[in-house]
């Protein structure tokens, strides 16, 4: 695929994702996506074949972005933990508000696509945890006495909780705020040291 083709494909996917999130999976036509992307309807069909393939590809963007982080940082013998978190944060910051509600809509409209999207996201999150933990361990940044299975369980609960519970976004909490809070709590804990004399 040429640079122009990749750019066109990404422009179509970005337009589709924004429309699907804003208006709902069942309410967006190929014509609307083409208009929003600045291409013809035939161009959209040439890249994606049919509407379901476009919807699937638009929702797979998150998993693909996480997989790209894994590929890039997985090449390093000991990925830097802070750089790693920064890369994951960049992916999360690009998520549109309302994405989780749209995922619920996707589950109803296209259950097979939903299962594929969730499966790839979960595999990517698992691989990210492995790389992150290994990098932190190699850099001596894991607190002594912590058990990896417990840390992994907490990581999964927090990350999949963010992805599975749209209540956070419905309360006006942006993906960026959620990510920063998760990182802060996981790295620095939740409680301040008690005040002197207490």
C-alpha positions in Angstrom: 0.0 0.0 0.0 1.4 3.4 -1.0 1.6 6.4 1.3 -1.3 8.0 -0.5 -3.4 4.9 -0.1 -2.5 4.6 3.6 -3.4 8.2 4.2 -6.7 7.9 2.3 -7.5 4.7 4.3 -6.7 6.4 7.6 -8.8 9.5 6.6 -11.8 7.2 5.8 -11.4 5.3 9.1 -11.1 8.5 11.1 -14.3 9.9 9.5 -16.1 6.6 10.0 -15.1 6.3 13.6 -16.1 9.9 14.5 -19.5 9.5 12.8 -20.2 6.1 14.3 -19.4 7.4 17.8 -21.3 10.6 17.4 -24.4 9.2 15.6 -24.5 5.4 16.3 -23.5 2.4 14.3 -26.8 1.9 12.6 -27.3 5.6 11.6 -24.2 6.2 9.4 -24.2 5.6 5.7 -21.3 5.0 3.3 -22.2 8.3 1.6 -21.8 10.2 4.9 -18.5 8.6 5.6 -17.3 9.5 2.1 -18.4 13.1 2.4 -16.7 13.5 5.8 -13.5 11.9 4.5 -13.5 14.0 1.4 -13.6 11.1 -1.0 -16.2 9.4 -3.3 -18.5 6.7 -2.2 -16.7 4.3 -4.6 -13.4 5.1 -3.0 -14.8 4.0 0.4 -16.1 0.7 -1.2 -12.8 0.2 -2.9 -10.9 0.3 0.4 -13.5 -1.6 2.5 -15.8 -3.6 0.3 -19.0 -3.2 2.3 -20.4 -1.3 5.3 -19.7 -4.0 7.9 -16.1 -4.2 6.9 -15.8 -0.4 7.3 -17.4 -0.5 10.7 -15.2 -3.4 11.8 -12.0 -1.6 10.6 -13.1 1.7 12.3 -13.5 0.0 15.7 -10.3 -2.1 15.3 -8.2 1.1 15.2 -7.6 1.1 18.9 -6.4 -2.5 18.9 -4.2 -1.8 15.9 -2.7 1.2 17.6 -1.9 -0.8 20.7 -0.5 -3.6 18.5 1.8 -1.0 16.9 3.1 0.1 20.3 3.8 -3.5 21.1 5.6 -4.0 17.8 7.7 -0.8 18.2 8.6 -1.2 21.9 8.8 -5.0 21.8 11.9 -4.6 19.6 13.8 -3.1 22.5 15.5 -5.5 24.9 14.3 -3.4 27.9 11.6 -0.9 26.9 11.8 2.3 29.0 8.7 2.2 31.3 8.1 6.0 31.1 8.4 6.0 27.3 6.1 3.0 27.1 3.4 4.7 29.2 3.8 7.8 27.1 3.1 5.8 23.9 0.1 4.1 25.4 -1.1 7.5 26.6 -0.8 8.9 23.1 -3.1 6.2 21.8 -5.6 6.7 24.6 -5.7 10.4 24.2 -6.8 10.0 20.6 -10.0 8.1 21.6 -13.1 10.0 21.0 -15.5 10.7 23.8 -18.5 8.3 23.6 -16.4 5.4 22.2 -17.6 3.0 24.8 -21.3 3.7 24.2 -20.6 3.2 20.5 -19.0 -0.2 21.4 -22.3 -1.2 23.0 -24.0 -0.2 19.8 -21.5 -2.3 17.8 -22.2 -5.3 20.0 -25.9 -5.1 19.2 -25.5 -4.4 15.5 -22.5 -6.6 14.6 -21.8 -9.1 17.4 -19.1 -10.9 15.4 -17.2 -7.7 14.8 -17.6 -6.7 18.4 -16.2 -10.1 19.5 -13.2 -9.6 17.1 -12.6 -6.0 18.3 -12.7 -7.0 22.0 -10.6 -10.1 21.5 -7.8 -8.1 19.8 -8.0 -5.3 22.4 -7.7 -7.8 25.2 -4.7 -9.7 23.6 -3.0 -6.3 23.0 -3.6 -5.3 26.6 -2.2 -8.6 27.8 0.9 -8.2 25.7 1.3 -4.6 26.8 1.2 -5.6 30.5 3.9 -8.3 29.8 6.2 -5.7 28.2 5.5 -3.1 30.8 6.1 -5.3 33.7 9.2 -6.9 32.2 10.6 -3.5 31.5 9.8 -2.2 35.0 11.3 -5.3 36.5 14.5 -5.0 34.4 14.8 -1.4 35.5 14.4 -2.2 39.1 11.2 -0.2 39.4 8.9 -2.9 40.8 8.4 -2.5 44.6 9.9 -5.4 46.4 7.4 -8.0 47.7 4.8 -7.3 45.0 3.4 -10.5 43.4 3.2 -10.3 39.6 -0.2 -12.2 39.4 -1.7 -9.7 41.8 -0.3 -6.7 39.9 -1.6 -8.2 36.7 -5.0 -8.8 38.1 -5.2 -5.2 39.2 -3.9 -3.9 35.9 -6.6 -5.9 34.1 -9.3 -4.8 36.4 -8.4 -1.1 35.9 -7.7 -1.2 32.2 -10.7 -3.4 31.2 -12.8 -1.5 33.6 -12.1 1.6 31.6 -12.9 -0.1 28.4 -16.0 -1.9 29.6 -17.7 0.7 31.7 -19.0 3.7 29.7 -20.2 5.3 32.9 -16.8 7.0 33.2 -17.3 8.9 29.9 -21.0 9.5 30.6 -19.9 11.4 33.7 -17.7 13.7 31.6 -14.4 12.0 32.4 -12.2 12.0 29.3 -10.1 9.0 28.2 -7.0 11.2 28.9 -8.1 11.9 32.5 -8.8 8.2 33.0 -5.4 7.2 31.7 -3.5 9.8 33.7 -5.4 8.7 36.9 -4.8 5.0 36.2 -1.1 5.6 35.7 -0.7 7.8 38.7 -2.5 5.3 41.0 -0.7 2.3 39.6 2.7 4.0 39.9 2.3 6.1 43.0 -0.4 4.5 45.0 -3.7 6.1 46.2 -3.0 7.4 49.7 -0.8 10.2 50.9 1.5 9.5 53.8 -0.3 10.2 57.1 0.3 13.7 58.5 2.8 13.9 61.4 1.3 13.1 64.8 -1.4 10.9 63.4 
